[in-house]
Amino acid sequence: MKLASFVCAFAMGAALLPAAAIADDPNDPTMRSAAARARDSAIIKRMNQQQLAYVRQRDARNRPTYRVRQSDRDAYADARAEHARKMAAWRHAVAACNAGRWEYCDN
């Protein structure tokens, strides 16, 4: 029973280990000639270009196609301006509190 458990655990552990990449084998006999390496490089370059084209098409399909209305832009600009005013007031209060004006200090 213990042997079966050990064998099972060993097999599971071996299955989880990464396998060596055969494509990068420096001893691969088919990649010894310059022509074979150039052919392999051209194939990889073509595959990379195809994948890049696929990703660009996918991203173009998934890109949102809405236009922001001017009123939304104006509302956003107003909200940012209001936030900037509140931050300026807060910074003024902090500076006054640090200067000893206790009426500007919160509890």
C-alpha positions in Angstrom: 0.0 0.0 0.0 2.8 2.4 0.9 4.7 1.5 -2.3 1.6 2.2 -4.4 1.1 5.6 -2.7 4.8 6.5 -3.3 4.6 5.5 -6.9 1.5 7.5 -7.4 3.0 10.5 -5.7 6.2 10.2 -7.8 4.2 10.0 -11.0 2.1 13.0 -10.1 5.3 15.0 -9.2 7.0 14.0 -12.5 3.9 15.1 -14.4 4.1 18.5 -12.8 7.7 19.1 -13.7 8.3 21.2 -16.9 9.5 19.4 -19.9 12.6 20.5 -21.8 11.9 22.5 -24.9 13.1 20.5 -27.8 13.0 23.5 -30.2 16.0 25.0 -28.4 18.1 21.9 -28.4 21.6 22.9 -29.4 22.3 19.2 -30.3 19.4 18.9 -32.7 21.0 17.4 -35.8 18.5 19.0 -38.2 19.7 22.5 -37.2 23.3 22.0 -38.0 23.3 23.7 -41.4 23.0 27.5 -41.9 20.2 26.9 -44.4 18.1 24.9 -41.8 18.6 27.6 -39.2 17.6 30.4 -41.7 14.5 28.4 -42.7 13.6 27.9 -39.1 14.1 31.6 -38.4 11.9 32.5 -41.3 9.2 30.2 -40.1 9.3 31.6 -36.6 9.2 35.2 -38.0 6.2 34.4 -40.1 4.4 32.8 -37.1 5.2 35.9 -35.0 3.8 38.2 -37.7 0.7 36.1 -38.0 0.2 36.2 -34.2 0.7 40.0 -34.2 -1.9 40.5 -36.9 -4.3 38.3 -35.0 -3.8 40.3 -31.8 -4.2 43.6 -33.6 -7.5 42.4 -35.2 -8.7 41.1 -31.9 -7.9 44.3 -30.1 -9.6 46.3 -32.8 -12.8 44.2 -32.4 -12.8 44.6 -28.7 -12.1 48.3 -28.6 -15.0 50.4 -27.4 -16.7 52.3 -30.2 -18.5 55.0 -28.3 -18.0 58.7 -28.5 -17.9 60.9 -25.4 -20.5 63.6 -25.6 -19.4 67.2 -24.9 -21.7 67.4 -21.9 -19.8 64.4 -20.4 -16.5 66.1 -21.0 -17.8 69.3 -19.4 -19.1 67.4 -16.4 -15.8 65.7 -16.0 -13.9 69.0 -16.2 -16.2 70.5 -13.6 -15.7 67.6 -11.3 -11.9 67.9 -11.6 -12.1 71.6 -11.0 -14.2 71.1 -7.9 -11.8 68.4 -6.6 -8.9 70.8 -7.2 -10.7 73.5 -5.2 -11.4 71.1 -2.3 -7.8 69.9 -2.3 -6.5 73.5 -2.2 -8.8 74.3 0.7 -7.6 71.1 2.5 -4.0 72.0 2.0 -4.6 75.5 3.3 -6.3 74.1 6.4 -3.4 71.6 7.0 -0.9 74.4 6.7 -2.9 76.6 9.1 -3.3 73.8 11.6 0.5 73.1 11.4 1.1 76.8 12.0 -0.8 76.6 15.3 -4.2 77.9 14.2 -6.2 75.3 16.1 -9.6 76.3 14.6 -8.4 74.6 11.3 -7.5 71.3 13.0 -10.0 68.5 13.0 -10.4 66.2 15.9 
